Amino acid sequence: MSCLNEHSFHIPVMGTAFSIDTPLKVGKFGVTSVISLCDDELCEQVRAFYSEKYKLTYRPIEKYSDDYRAKRITAYLDLVNVLLKQQIDEIKALPFGELNDLSKYFELLPQDSSLKQRYRTMQECNVADEKKLMQRDLKAEIKPGLIEVNIMTKLDRDAYDKKGHKMEVIYSDALAALRGFAQSNVEGNIVFSAGFNRRLYAYINEFSDFFFDRFGLLKKKIVIKVSDYRSAYTQGKFLAKKGLWVSEYRVESGLNCGGHAFATAGYLLGPILEEFKTKLGTLAKDLYAIYSERIKHMGKVLLKECPSIDFTVQGGIGTHCEHQFLLEYYKTTRNGWGTPFLLVEEVTNLDSSTRRLLAKAGEEDCYLSEISPLGVPFNTVKGTESEKQKLQRIDSGKPGSPCPKGYLVSTFEGTESQENPKPVCKASRFYQMNKIKALKARIFDADKLQVAIKKVVEKVCLCEDLASSFQLVKNIDFKRPLKTAVCPGPNLAYFSKLSTFSEMVGHIYGRLNLRNQQYRSNLFINELKLYIHYFQREVTRVLSDQTPDISYLDSFQANLFDGIDYYMKLIPNFIQEGKKYQQFMKRDLDNLRCHLQEFVSKYSFLTPHTSCLSL
């Protein structure tokens, strides 16, 4: 069931620019969405754009001015907060009975929303005075969707001043972004993704908004995106020891997601959600004991009862039935829908040619690439303008990007001879040219050299290319060439229609169907396919290592087989989908089990799983 007055879905962070202003597009309809805090330069550009659009005073915050990164983020979030509040006031001032944003607010709600039912009752009421009171009460219930922000914890570059001197740790990218959010007026959530950053987490309790006030309320809540229960417990425990409460654990599929893919060792989404469903109460109890003990020593407000914890999921959800199944069977609070909204112009920033490219993309076009400078697999689609630009640079003998932003710097390789070396990005021209020169000096086999060089030049400037879509869509003049990279999840293959916001929300709630005619397995099956393919790649990679980690592969394939067994037992719970759907699930699982068994049997170093021994 959906929460009272709330939608049962949220729109996750997408790239840097795609959802940079999404709260200003969907927040007024009560839908929560997430802004990336990676790119402070982009935040500044978007603030300048909206300040001009709404005739507001704009004072630029220059690069290298005092604490400029945090201040840019604060200023932008404060602007979004002000504009969203104005939008809500404007909606409340509209009359009922017309095709306007007021009626749209209520029409978009899920059918099982009590607020939607009250709205329908008001429409049917024929007593003028009574109807007027109902309308007043309905308007009082209108609330904006939350403004959420995302920090990818791995992106924590140290800061340097204009003279190249390293600055204090509080000016690092992640800490400055946290400070930017903490000092803003936004009453929303901060989402930490991509793993555990101790120095970032240790910095959170410097800000009072992350602690409960005397009314038991949090102005700013902590959300952690996790891949499994163990990660949730570890990170939640660390923060509890700091007197900080994690209000939500957001589970994301390791592979069936957009952008960077942080694959598990074969642990699949269904079993992971089952563990959360079973242990969430224990998690809350254990963490509250640690948290309350610390809060007593800190002299902060201690709640008499354990605060609530939301449990949400995202990654590869594509149908209303799947959405409802997650809500009802696993008891998720809300589900994230990201990739399909890349086809909705009202919601995301994407130039028209790239959006058309996504609409045409099939299963063979969506792939897990190695283009990220971070060395983390990255979901993208073939044929982007970013990819074309990369190839043009390679052909011209000048591979790599000028690296104008440098948010993804990750190595000191090639800077050892510098007096004050600073990290560089593996997508940069500096790194790639130096790396190729070094490879040519030590690899004399032409074929091996070509393979080595290809691995170097495949990286793309994601800082620039994931941010370019905003400038392109808004026709903002820019000094540098703008070419879009895009990061949809594999689920994109099953959506081909450029849709309106109302249509996509209707699809989520089962009022219409936006899927194309491509056969689509259940979301759990789709993720399993991705993991089996990934496992096969891992076996190939490990075979090329001098000291292969065989135990890792055995554990990986055992988890896959266990996952298949789990899904087989889960099939009878898909009651709403019907017998035919269940039969297709069983057929898909049987085929994938056989495929995996055949693959494992080819390698003597892999221990056959117990379910393989009967073959």
N, C-alpha and C positions, 0 to 999 in steps of 0.2 A: 504493500500500500504506500502511496506517496504521502509525504509529510504535510501536515496542515499548512496551507498557504504557501507551500513550496513546490517547486518542480522536483521531479525525481531523477533529474539528470543535471550535469554541469558540463561546461565546455572547457576542456583542459588547455594548458599552454600549448601553442603550436608555433614552432620556430621562434623567431624574435619579433618579426613584424606582423605575421599573420593574425595574431590575437592581441597585438599591442594596445588596441583601442576597442576591443570587443565589449568590455563592460559598458561603453557608451552606446553600443548598438543593441544589446540584449538585456542589460541590467534593469532598464526601466520596465521590462516585462517580468521581472522577478527571477531571471535566470542568472546563475552564478557563472563566472568565467575567470580565466587566469591570464595575467600579464607577465611576460618574461622581464626580469630585471637585469638581464645580461648586458644589454647595450645602452649605456647612459647617453651616448651620442644620439641614438635613435629616440630615446625618451625626450631629449631636448628638442629634436626636430618636430616630434609630434606635438609637444607643448606649444611650440611656435605656431604650428599650423592651426591648432584649435583656438589659440589665443586670438589669432587674426580672424578666424571664422566667426567667433562670438564677440569680437570687438573688445577683448580684454587686454589689460596692460600686460606687456611681455618685456621682461628684462632678462637678456641672455645670461647664462651662467657659463663663463668661458672655461675652456680646458686649461688645467694647471692652476686655476684659481683655488683658493682655500677650500679643501674638502669638496671639490666640484662634483665628483661622482655621486656622493650621497645627496648633495643639495639638488642636483638635477633630478634625481629619482623622487625626492620629497616633493619638489615643485610640481612634477608631472602628476604624481598620485593625488596631490591636493587639488589639482585642476580637475582630474577625472572625478574626484569625490564631489566637488562643487557642482560640476555639470550634471552628474547623475542625480543629485538631489533636486536640481532645477527641473530635470526631466520628470521626476516623480511629482513635483508640485504642479507641473503643467498637465500631466495626466489627470490628476485629481480635480483639476479645474474644468475638465471636459464634461460635456453632458452625456448621459446614458441614452441609448436608443439610436445612436448613429454609428457609422463605420469609421471609427477613430481608434486611437491608441488605448483609450479607456476600455472599450469593448474588446479590443485585441488582447489586452492584459488577461481578461477573464476567459476568453475563448481559447487561449493557448493552454490553459491549465489542463491537467489530466482529468479524465472523466471521474475518477474516484476521489478527487479533491473535494473536501467539504465546502471550501470556498466556491468552487465551481457550482456545486449543488445549490448553494445559497444564491448565487447569481442567477441560476435558472429559475429558482423560486421567485425571485424579484421580477424577472421578465414576465412570468405568468400571472403576477399579482395585478388585479384590476381596481384595487382600492387606492386612490391617489395618495392620501396621507400616509397609509401604511407603506406604500411603494417608495415614497420619498424617504422614510426612515430607513428602509432597507438599503437604499442607495447611499445614504449617508454612512451607514455602518460598513457597507462594502468598501467605500473609499477609504475608510479608516484602516482597513486591513491591507491596503496596497503597500507593499514593501519592495525595495529594490533587491535585485540579486546581489550577492556578495562580490566585492572587489577582492579577488585573490591575486597574489603575486608569487612568482616562482624564482627560486635560486637554485641553479644547478651547482651543487656543492663542490664538484670537481673543478669548476671554473673559479679559481681563487688566486689569480695572478697577483704577485707582489707589485706594489706601486712604486714608481720612480718619479722624481720631480723633473722639472724642465731641464735641469743640468745633468740628469742621469743618475742622481744619487737615490739609493734605495730609501724608502720612507718607512715609518712605523707600521707595524703589522695591522693596526686598525684601519689603514687605508688600502688594504688588499681588496680585490674586487668583490669577494663574497661578503666581507665584513662591512664594507662601505655600502653595498646594496642593502644589507640588513639594516644598517643605520638609517638609510634613506627611507625605508618602509617604516621603521620604528618611530621616526620623527615626523611622519606624515599624520594627517588627521583621519586617515582611513580607518574604519572599524571593520576589519576583514581578516583574512587568513594569509599566512605565509606558508608556502609549500616548499619543503626541502626535498630535492630529488638527486639521484645519482650517487648516493652513498653517504658515508659517515665523515664529517669534517669536524674534528675535535675543537680546533681553535674557533671555528664559526659557532658551534653549539655552546662553547664556554662563554661566548660574548653576548648571548641572548639575554641573560639575566641582568645586563646593564640597563635594561629598559623596562620601566614600570608597567607599560601597557600589556606585557606578557604575563602579568600576575593578576589573580582575581581581586576585584575590588570588594568593598564591604557589603555589596549587594549580591555577591557571588557571580559577578559578570566579568568576562574577559573582553577588553577592547580589541585585542589582537590575539588570534589563536594560531597555534602551531599545528601544521599538517605535515606528515612525513610520507613521502611516496616510497613504497617498499616492494620488494619482489617476493618476500616470504615472511612467515611468522617470526622466525629467528631474528631477522633483521629488525623487525618491529620491536621485539622485546629488548634487543641490545641497545637500540637507539633510544627507546622510551625510558629504559633504566638509566642511561647516561644523563638524560635530561631531568629525570625525576630527582637524581642526586644533586642537581643544580637548583631544585625547587621549581622546575618547570613542568607543566602538564601538556601532554600531547593530546589534542582534542580530536584528531582524526588520523587514521592510518589508511592511506590510499594505495590499494594494491593495483599494480599494473602488470600486464602480461610482459614477459621478458622479450618476446620476439614479435608478437602480434600487436605492434604499437607503431606510432610515428616517430621519426627522428632517431636518436641514439637508442640502440637496442642492448640492454644489459641482460644477456641470457643467463638463466640459471643452469645448474648442472643437471638438466633434464627434469627439474621439478615443474609440473604443469599447473595451469591456473586452477583447474577444478579441485585437485587435492589441496592446493594452497588455501583456497577459499574455505574448504571444509575444515581445515585446521583453525582458521580464524573464527569460523562460526562456532566451533566447539570450545575454543579456548579464550574467546574475547573477554568473558567475565572473569576468568582467572587472571588474564593479563591486567585488567583494570584493578583488581584486588591487590595483586602483587606490587604494581607500580604505585598505587595509592599509599601503601604502607611505607615505601621508600620516600615518596614525595612528601607525605605528611610529616615524617620525622625531620626532613630537611627544612620544611617550611616553619616548623616550630622554632628552630634555631635561627632562622632568618628574621623572625618577627613580622612575617607577612600574614595576610588573611588566610586562615586555614578553614576550608569547608568541612562541615561536620560529616557530610556524606561524600562518597567517591564521585567525582565529576563524571559526566557521561563521555563516552568515546564513540565517535562515528567510525564506521567501517564502510569504505567505498571501493569501487573497482572500475577499471577502465582498460581498454585495449581490445579491439576487434569486435565489439558488440555491433550487430547489424540489423537486428529485427526487433519488433515490439515483443515478440514471445521471449526472445533471449533477455531483453531488458526486464520483463516481468519475472522471469525465472530467477534471475539474480536477486531481485528484490525480495521475492517470496520464499525461495528455497534457502538461499544463503543469508537472508535477512540483511542485505546491504542497505545502507541509509540512502544511497544515491549512486548513480552510475555515470561514468564519463563517456561522452560521445565527442570524438575529435575529428578524425579524418573526413567523415561525410560532410562536415561543415566547411571544408575547403571548397566545396561545390556551391556554397551559398554566399553570394556577393554581399548580401546585407550583413553578414557576420564576420567575414575574414577579408584581409587585404591580400589580393592576388591579382596580378595583371591578367588581362583577358586571354592572352595567348597561352599562358601557363595553366589557367583554369580550364581552357579547352583541351589542353594536353592531358590533364587529369581526367576529364570526362571521357576521353577516348581510351584511357589506359585499361589494359586487361591484366590477367594474372601474370603473363609473361613480361609485362612492362614494369611491374613493381618488384623491386629486388633489394636484397640486403647488401649494401655496398661497403667499400673500404675508403670512401672519400673523406671521412672525417679526419682532421689533423690530430685528433685525440687518440687515434688508434682503436676506437670503439666502433663496432659495426653500426652502419647508419642506413635506415630505411629511406629509400628515395624512388624515383621513377626515371625511366630512360627518356632521353631527348630533351632535357631542360636547356635553357639558354646558358646556364652556368656551366653545364657539361660541354657545350659547344665552344664557349670561351676558353675553357681549359685546354681543349684540343687545339684550338687556334694558337694559343700561347706555346704549346709544345711544338707544333709545326714550325713556328717562327724561330725556334731555338731559344726562346725566353720563357721557359716553363715557370709556373708559380705565380702567386699574387704579390703585388707591392706591399701587402699587409698593412693597410692604413689604420686598422683598429687594434689588432693583436690580442683579442680576448682569449684566444685558444693557444697561446704560447705554451710550449710543453717541454722544450729541450734546450740545452746549452751547446749542443753539438754544432761545431763550426765557429763558436765564439771564444774558444779557449785562449786564443792569442790576444784577445782584447784586454785592455787595462781594467775595465769594469764590465765584465760580460753580463749580458742580460739574456733571459730565455727568448727563443725564437719559435715561430710557428712552422710546422712541417708542411704547410701549404704555401709558405712564403717563397718568393723568388730567391732570396738570400740563401735560405736553407737548401732548396732544391738544386740550385746551381752549384753550391759548394759540395753537396752530397754526391752529385753526379761526377764532379771532378775527382772526388776521393775514390769513387767506385771504379772509374776508368784507370786510376793509378794502381789498383790491386787486382782487378778482374780482367783477365786477358782472353777468356773464352767469349766469343761474340754473343752466343746464344744466352749464356748465363748473365752477361752484362746487360743485355736487353731486358731480361726478366727482372733484374735488380733495379734498373732505371724505371721500368714501368711501375713498380711498387712505390717509388719515390714520387713520381709525377701525377699519380692518380688522386692525390689529396686536393681538396677544393677549399677556397676561402669561404667558409660558412659564415663568418662574422659579417662579411659584406653582402654575400649573396642571399642569405636568409633575411636580411634587413631591407633589401632593395625594393621589395614589392610595395612598401608604403609610399616611397617617393614616386614610383612608377604610376601607382593608382591615383595619387593626388596631384600628379604633374608638377612635382617640385623639382626645380632646377638643381642639378648636382654636378660637381666638378669631375667626379669619377664615373667611368662606365658602369651602368647598372644592369646586371644580369641575374635572373632569379634562379636560386636553388630552391627545391621544395622537398618536404619530408613527410609524405603521407604514409600511413600504415598499409599493409597488404590488403586490408579490408576495402580499400578504394576500388579494387577490381570489380566489386559487385554494385557500384553506384556509377551511373553514367549521365544522370540528368542534372543540369544546372537548375537549382531549386531555390525557392523562397524560404525565408526563415519559418514562416507558418507551415509550409509544406514539410520541412524537415522535422519540426516539432510534432506535426501530425503523424509522420512516419514513426517516430519514437513511441508515440502513444497509441499506435495502431489504428489511426483514423484513415490512413491511406498507405500505400506501399510504393516506395521510391526505388526499390531494387531493380536492377536490370535482369535480363533473362539468363545470365550466366549461372550455371549450377553452383550453389553455395552450400557447403557443409555447415553443420553446427559450429559455433565459434570455438568450442573446445577442440573439435576435430581439426579445424583450420590451424589452430595453434600447434596441435600435435604434429601436423604435416610439416610445419615450419621447423619444429624441434628435431624431427627425424632428419630433415635435410641438413640442418645445422650440425647434428651429430655426425653425419656422413662426412661433412667438411672437416670436422674436428679430427676424425680418424685419419683422413688424408694428411692433415697438417701435422698430427702427432707422428705419423710414419716418417716424416721428413726430419724430425728432431733426432739429435744424437742420443738423447736420454729421454725417450718417450715416457709420459706419465700414464701407464696402463691402468692404474687403479682409478684414475679420474674417468677414463672411458668406461670401465666396468660399472662404476657408480652411475654414470650418465645413462647408459642403456638400461640398467636395472630400474632407474626412476621412470624411464619411458614405459617400460613394460608394466610397472606398478600403476602408472597413470592410466594405461589402457584398461587394466583390470578394474580400476576405480570407475572409469566411464561406463564400462559394461554394466556394472551394478547400478549406476546412476540412471540408465536409460528409462526404467519404468516410471521415474519421477517426471518425465516430460509428458504429462497427461494432456495439457492444453494443446500440444502440437499434434497429437493423434498417433495412431498405430503406424501409419505409413512413414511418418517422420522417424519414429523409433526404429523401424525396420531399416531405414536408410542409415541411421546412426550405427546400428549393429553391423551392417554391411561395410561401412567405411572403416569401422574399428577392426573388423576381421581382416580386411585388405591391408590395412596399415600394420597390423601385427605380423601378418605373413611377410610383408615387404621388409620389415625390420628384422624378423627372424632370418630371412634369407641373407640379408646384408651381414648380420653378426656372424653367421656360420662361415663366411668367407675368410675370416681372420682368426687364426689359431690363438692369438694372444687375448682375444675377447672371451670371457667366461659366459657360456650360454646361460640365459636366464631360465629359471625353473619352468616357465611356460613354454620354453623352446625344447626341452628335453624329450618330449613325446614325439617330436618330428622324426 
